[in-house]
């Protein structure tokens, strides 16, 4: 008991009162034994009840963990909550993303007059209730799914959140197609069209006397064309495609959103690298073709690439050489194609050189689609960074024939360094490049002329740091 309280209590006692009353006044109050036992029992009961409740919650969570994939449960709850928050009680807005640009869509049996894909400004407005979304891109089979406003656990349509360029949060409705949705004959025809688009005979170049080429059997891995001799360097590729349906995959490898948000393939346990659609909001080729069509389907297919060095009479000198000394390990490279369906057959064209407008950003990383420039791009980490300095952007130039070579340029302290990738080797084109890589071969007169010709073609940029 505090001292001021003691003084006040003592001053209230009269001079004629007994000391016992004074002792009783200062005696602490004690709860009777029965009442104390009752309160203790009630407190213990409440503790036991809380423990039982938490144990039940924990056991239920463990049971859900075992019965359902936790990621799917979390995604479903997030989808329902975000969709409910981003839409009103009586309507919802969804942007549609299709794998093939000629897809026809119906909503509750009515054809959609404007496909609200991510490249367009207006989304699809859905009123309260359940809706049937159907889509077909011939010769793929027709598909359908259901979606409700507000969202329902019984919905079968795939939706997710995304960010537009202005950082606006949107809801995306994915209308996907699988390679296995194609009839077998159409699968084989598509594969044949993609292979026909690659013409190894056209992708070759003549190596003149004095030129060098990659040959792992030679000293320093460099071969030299002898005087009075000319060789052919052939860039060969084999597509890595499986259209059998054994490993079913959605066509679109949507690994990003228009604003650079990244993530894995939206479908769990799917191999999305069989044939990947490049959406309009993710990548567009350079408009160099006069016959470009809105129904052009831009896809990426993987291929292994190697060099064959042969004599003019076809006698081999070095077969199956790697793409370059900085791409020594075998790897699958992405190649970009434009595919069309004419109504009766597939047509495919491989995009190279001036048709490639930029690199592709996947999961925050750049992917080059130009087989002519891959080794040059891989070589950049080998540069002495104290000499190179703060280079942010590297330019690449190549022709429609990637076997000819690739010119790589970048600025170093106000000067332009130029290197030429040709025949699997990297050559210094000017004095700045030679200072940076004094042990690399130096381009001779024909190679200098080739570099000058490539520099006049449309090029693309490789960013050492992702531009903001």
C-alpha positions in Angstrom: 0.0 0.0 0.0 1.4 3.4 -0.9 2.4 5.9 1.7 -0.1 8.6 0.8 -3.0 6.1 1.1 -1.7 5.0 4.5 -1.7 8.6 5.7 -5.2 9.3 4.6 -6.6 6.1 6.3 -4.8 6.9 9.6 -6.1 10.5 9.7 -9.7 9.2 9.5 -9.5 7.2 12.7 -11.0 8.9 15.8 -9.0 9.2 19.0 -11.5 7.0 20.9 -11.5 4.0 18.5 -9.7 0.7 19.3 -6.5 -0.5 17.7 -8.3 -3.7 16.5 -10.5 -1.7 14.2 -7.4 -0.1 12.9 -5.7 -3.5 12.3 -8.9 -4.8 10.6 -9.0 -1.7 8.3 -5.4 -2.5 7.2 -5.9 -6.3 6.8 -5.8 -7.4 3.1 -9.0 -8.7 1.6 -8.9 -12.5 1.0 -11.3 -14.3 -1.3 -13.1 -17.1 0.4 -11.8 -20.6 -0.4 -14.9 -21.7 -2.2 -15.2 -18.6 -4.3 -11.4 -18.8 -5.1 -11.7 -22.4 -6.2 -14.6 -21.6 -8.4 -12.7 -18.7 -10.1 -9.6 -20.9 -10.5 -11.7 -23.6 -12.1 -13.4 -21.1 -14.5 -10.0 -19.7 -15.5 -8.6 -23.2 -16.1 -11.6 -24.1 -18.1 -11.2 -21.1 -20.4 -7.6 -22.0 -20.9 -8.5 -25.6 -21.8 -11.2 -24.4 -24.2 -8.7 -22.1 -26.0 -6.2 -24.9 -26.2 -8.8 -27.2 -27.6 -9.9 -24.7 -30.2 -6.3 -24.0 -31.4 -5.6 -27.8 -31.5 -8.7 -28.2 -33.7 -7.6 -25.4 -36.0 -4.2 -26.9 -36.3 -5.5 -30.4 -37.0 -7.8 -29.1 -39.6 -5.0 -27.2 -41.3 -2.8 -30.3 -41.3 -5.7 -32.3 -42.8 -6.2 -29.7 -45.6 -2.4 -29.7 -46.2 -2.5 -33.4 -46.8 -5.7 -33.5 -48.9 -5.2 -30.5 -51.1 -2.2 -28.7 -52.8 -1.6 -25.7 -50.6 -0.6 -23.5 -53.5 -3.8 -24.3 -55.3 -5.9 -23.5 -52.2 -4.1 -20.2 -51.7 -4.4 -19.3 -55.3 -8.1 -20.1 -55.3 -8.8 -18.1 -52.2 -6.7 -15.2 -53.5 -8.5 -15.3 -56.9 -11.9 -15.2 -55.2 -11.0 -12.4 -52.8 -9.3 -10.2 -55.4 -12.0 -10.7 -57.9 -14.7 -9.9 -55.3 -12.8 -6.7 -54.3 -12.1 -5.5 -57.8 -15.6 -5.9 -59.1 -18.9 -4.6 -58.0 -21.7 -6.7 -56.7 -23.5 -6.7 -60.0 -20.7 -6.8 -62.6 -17.1 -7.7 -63.2 -14.5 -6.8 -65.9 -12.1 -9.3 -67.4 -9.4 -8.9 -70.0 -9.2 -12.0 -72.3 -5.9 -13.6 -73.3 -6.0 -16.2 -76.1 -3.2 -18.3 -77.4 -4.0 -17.9 -81.1 -5.0 -14.5 -82.6 -7.8 -15.9 -84.8 -9.7 -17.4 -81.9 -13.5 -17.0 -82.0 -15.2 -16.4 -78.7 -18.8 -16.6 -77.6 -20.3 -15.5 -74.3 -23.5 -17.3 -73.3 -23.9 -18.3 -77.0 -23.4 -14.8 -78.4 -20.3 -14.1 -80.5 -17.9 -11.6 -79.0 -17.7 -8.7 -81.5 -14.4 -7.3 -80.0 -11.9 -9.7 -78.5 -10.8 -7.9 -75.3 -7.2 -9.2 -75.3 -4.6 -7.5 -73.3 -3.4 -5.4 -76.2 -6.8 -3.7 -76.3 -8.2 -1.0 -74.0 -11.6 -2.3 -73.1 -12.2 -5.4 -71.0 -15.2 -7.8 -71.2 -18.0 -6.7 -68.9 -19.9 -9.6 -67.2 -23.2 -9.1 -65.3 -24.1 -10.9 -62.1 -24.7 -14.6 -62.6 -23.1 -17.6 -64.2 -21.7 -17.3 -67.7 -20.5 -19.8 -70.3 -17.4 -18.8 -72.3 -16.6 -20.8 -75.4 -13.7 -20.4 -77.8 -12.2 -22.1 -80.9 -9.2 -21.4 -83.1 -9.5 -23.8 -86.1 -8.2 -26.5 -86.5 -8.1 -26.8 -82.7 -11.2 -28.2 -81.0 -13.8 -26.0 -79.3 -13.5 -25.5 -75.6 -15.6 -23.9 -72.9 -15.6 -22.9 -69.2 -17.9 -21.3 -66.7 -17.3 -18.1 -64.7 -19.6 -16.4 -62.2 -20.1 -12.9 -60.8 -19.4 -12.9 -58.0 -16.8 -15.8 -58.3 -18.0 -19.3 -57.3 -16.0 -22.3 -56.3 -17.7 -24.2 -59.1 -16.1 -21.9 -61.8 -13.9 -23.7 -64.3 -12.4 -20.7 -66.1 -8.8 -19.8 -65.3 -8.3 -16.3 -64.1 -5.6 -14.3 -62.4 -4.5 -10.8 -61.5 -2.1 -8.7 -63.6 -0.8 -5.2 -63.9 -1.2 -3.0 -67.0 1.5 -0.5 -68.0 -0.1 2.2 -65.9 0.1 -0.1 -62.9 -3.6 -0.7 -62.9 -4.7 -3.9 -61.3 -6.7 -6.0 -63.7 -8.4 -9.4 -63.9 -7.3 -11.7 -66.8 -9.4 -14.5 -68.2 -7.1 -17.1 -69.9 -8.6 -19.0 -72.9 -5.9 -21.6 -73.5 -5.3 -24.3 -76.1 -3.1 -27.4 -75.9 -1.1 -29.0 -78.6 -3.0 -32.2 -77.8 -6.2 -30.4 -78.8 -5.1 -30.6 -82.4 -6.0 -33.7 -84.4 -3.0 -35.9 -85.1 -2.8 -35.0 -88.8 -2.8 -31.3 -87.9 -0.1 -31.8 -85.3 2.2 -33.5 -87.9 1.4 -30.8 -90.5 2.3 -28.1 -88.0 5.6 -29.8 -87.2 6.4 -30.2 -90.9 5.7 -26.5 -91.5 8.0 -25.4 -88.7 10.8 -27.7 -90.0 10.3 -26.5 -93.5 10.8 -22.9 -92.3 14.4 -23.8 -91.4 16.5 -24.2 -94.5 20.0 -25.3 -93.7 21.3 -24.9 -97.2 20.3 -21.2 -97.3 21.9 -20.7 -93.9 25.5 -21.1 -94.9 28.3 -18.8 -95.9 31.6 -19.0 -97.8 34.8 -18.8 -95.9 37.6 -17.2 -98.0 41.3 -17.9 -97.6 42.7 -16.5 -94.4 39.4 -16.6 -92.6 39.1 -18.5 -89.3 36.4 -20.9 -88.0 35.7 -23.0 -84.9 37.3 -26.4 -84.9 37.8 -28.2 -81.6 40.3 -30.6 -83.3 42.7 -27.7 -84.0 45.2 -26.0 -81.7 43.4 -23.3 -79.9 40.1 -24.6 -81.3 40.7 -22.4 -84.4 40.9 -23.5 -88.0 42.2 -21.3 -90.9 41.2 -21.5 -94.5 44.3 -22.2 -96.6 45.4 -20.1 -99.6 43.6 -21.1 -102.8 40.9 -22.9 -100.8 37.3 -21.9 -99.9 35.1 -23.6 -97.4 31.4 -23.6 -96.5 30.2 -22.9 -92.9 26.7 -24.3 -92.5 24.6 -23.4 -89.4 22.5 -26.5 -88.7 19.6 -26.8 -86.2 17.3 -29.5 -85.0 14.0 -28.4 -83.5 13.1 -29.7 -80.0 9.4 -30.3 -80.3 7.1 -33.0 -79.0 3.6 -32.8 -80.5 2.8 -36.4 -79.6 0.5 -35.3 -76.7 2.5 -37.5 -74.2 3.5 -34.3 -72.5 0.5 -32.1 -72.9 1.2 -28.4 -72.7 -0.7 -25.2 -73.2 0.6 -23.3 -76.1 1.2 -20.1 -74.3 4.2 -19.8 -72.1 2.9 -16.7 -70.3 5.8 -16.1 -67.9 5.2 -12.3 -67.5 2.6 -9.6 -67.6 2.6 -6.4 -69.6 4.3 -4.5 -66.8 7.0 -7.0 -66.2 5.5 -8.9 -63.4 7.0 -12.4 -63.5 6.1 -15.9 -62.4 6.0 -19.5 -63.4 3.7 -21.1 -65.9 0.1 -20.6 -64.5 -0.7 -24.3 -64.8 1.0 -26.5 -62.3 3.2 -29.4 -63.5 2.9 -28.3 -67.2 5.7 -28.3 -69.7 5.2 -25.0 -71.3 8.3 -25.1 -73.5 7.0 -27.3 -76.3 5.7 -24.4 -78.3 5.2 -21.1 -76.7 3.0 -18.3 -77.9 4.4 -14.8 -77.7 1.5 -12.5 -76.8 1.3 -9.1 -78.5 1.8 -7.4 -75.1 5.0 -9.4 -74.5 6.9 -9.3 -77.8 6.4 -8.1 -81.4 8.6 -8.7 -84.4 9.9 -5.8 -86.5 7.4 -4.7 -89.1 9.7 -5.6 -92.1 7.2 -7.9 -93.8 4.7 -6.2 -96.2 2.3 -9.1 -95.8 2.0 -9.0 -92.0 -1.4 -9.9 -90.8 -3.3 -9.4 -87.5 -3.8 -13.2 -87.5 -0.1 -13.9 -87.5 0.7 -16.3 -84.7 4.1 -15.6 -83.2 5.6 -18.6 -81.4 8.9 -19.8 -80.0 10.3 -23.2 -80.5 13.5 -24.6 -79.1 16.3 -25.9 -81.3 19.9 -27.2 -80.9 22.3 -25.3 -83.2 25.8 -26.4 -84.4 28.3 -25.6 -87.1 29.4 -27.9 -90.0 32.6 -26.9 -91.9 32.9 -28.6 -95.2 34.8 -28.2 -98.5 33.1 -26.9 -101.6 32.7 -30.5 -102.8 30.9 -31.4 -99.6 33.8 -33.3 -98.0 33.6 -32.6 -94.2 36.3 -31.0 -92.2 34.7 -30.2 -88.8 31.2 -31.5 -88.1 28.9 -30.8 -85.2 31.0 -27.9 -83.8 29.4 -25.9 -81.0 27.8 -22.5 -81.7 30.9 -20.8 -80.3 33.6 -20.9 -77.7 31.4 -19.1 -75.2 28.4 -21.4 -76.0 30.5 -24.5 -75.7 28.0 -26.6 -73.7 25.1 -27.9 -75.8 22.0 -26.0 -75.1 18.6 -25.4 -76.7 18.1 -22.0 -78.1 14.7 -20.3 -78.7 13.8 -19.5 -82.3 10.9 -17.2 -83.2 8.4 -18.2 -85.9 5.4 -16.6 -87.5 2.7 -19.2 -88.1 -0.5 -18.9 -90.1 -3.5 -21.2 -90.7 -4.9 -20.6 -94.2 -8.0 -22.7 -93.5 -6.5 -25.8 -95.1 -2.8 -25.8 -94.2 -0.1 -24.4 -91.9 2.5 -21.8 -93.1 5.5 -20.9 -91.0 8.3 -18.4 -91.4 11.4 -18.3 -89.2 12.2 -14.7 -88.0 15.9 -13.8 -88.2 18.0 -10.7 -88.5 16.0 -7.5 -89.3 12.7 -9.2 -88.5 13.8 -9.5 -84.8 13.1 -6.1 -83.1 14.2 -6.9 -79.6 15.1 -9.5 -77.0 12.4 -11.2 -75.1 12.1 -10.7 -71.3 11.2 -13.9 -69.4 11.2 -14.0 -65.6 13.1 -10.8 -65.5 15.9 -12.1 -67.8 16.6 -11.4 -71.5 16.3 -14.2 -74.0 17.9 -13.6 -77.4 15.9 -15.1 -80.4 18.7 -14.5 -82.9 21.0 -17.6 -83.4 23.6 -15.4 -85.1 24.4 -13.4 -81.9 24.1 -15.9 -79.1 27.9 -16.5 -78.6 28.6 -12.7 -78.7 26.0 -12.2 -76.1 27.5 -15.0 -73.9 31.0 -13.6 -74.3 30.3 -10.3 -72.5 31.0 -11.5 -68.9 34.6 -12.4 -70.1 35.4 -8.7 -70.6 37.7 -6.9 -68.1 35.0 -4.8 -66.4 37.7 -2.3 -65.2 38.3 -1.5 -68.9 34.7 -1.8 -70.1 33.3 0.4 -67.4 29.6 1.1 -66.9 28.2 -0.3 -70.1 24.4 -0.5 -70.0 23.4 -1.4 -73.5 24.9 -3.5 -76.2 23.8 -3.3 -79.9 23.6 -6.4 -82.2 23.2 -6.5 -86.0 22.7 -9.5 -88.2 21.2 -10.3 -91.6 18.4 -12.7 -92.6 21.1 -15.3 -93.0 22.5 -15.9 -89.5 25.4 -18.0 -90.8 27.0 -14.8 -92.2 27.7 -13.4 -88.7 26.7 -10.9 -86.1 28.1 -7.4 -85.3 28.3 -6.4 -81.6 28.9 -2.8 -80.6 28.9 -0.8 -77.4 30.3 2.4 -76.0 33.4 2.5 -73.9 34.3 6.0 -72.6 32.8 7.7 -75.6 34.3 5.3 -78.1 32.5 2.5 -80.0 33.9 -1.0 -79.6 33.0 -3.4 -82.4 33.3 -7.2 -82.5 32.2 -9.7 -85.2 30.8 -13.1 -84.5 31.5 -15.4 -87.5 32.1 -19.1 -88.0 31.8 -19.7 -84.3 34.6 -17.2 -83.4 34.7 -13.7 -82.1 36.9 -11.1 -83.9 38.0 -7.6 -82.9 36.9 -5.2 -85.7 38.5 -1.9 -84.5 41.3 -0.7 -82.3 39.0 -0.1 -79.3 37.8 -3.8 -79.5 41.4 -4.9 -79.8 42.4 -3.1 -76.6 39.6 -4.7 -74.7 40.4 -8.2 -76.0 44.0 -8.3 -77.1 44.1 -12.1 -77.5 41.1 -12.4 -79.8 41.7 -12.7 -83.6 41.5 -9.4 -85.6 39.1 -9.1 -88.5 40.7 -9.0 -91.9 39.6 -6.9 -94.9 36.6 -9.1 -96.0 35.5 -9.4 -92.4 35.8 -5.7 -91.9 33.6 -5.1 -95.0 31.0 -7.6 -93.7 30.9 -5.8 -90.3 30.3 -2.5 -92.2 27.5 -4.0 -94.2 25.8 -5.4 -91.0 26.0 -2.1 -89.2 23.6 -0.6 -91.8 20.9 -3.1 -91.0 18.2 -2.7 -88.3 19.6 -3.9 -85.0 18.4 -4.7 -81.5 19.6 -3.9 -78.0 20.8 -6.2 -75.2 20.4 -4.5 -71.8 23.0 -5.3 -69.1 20.5 -3.9 -66.6 16.8 -4.0 -67.2 15.7 -0.5 -68.3 13.1 1.1 -66.0 
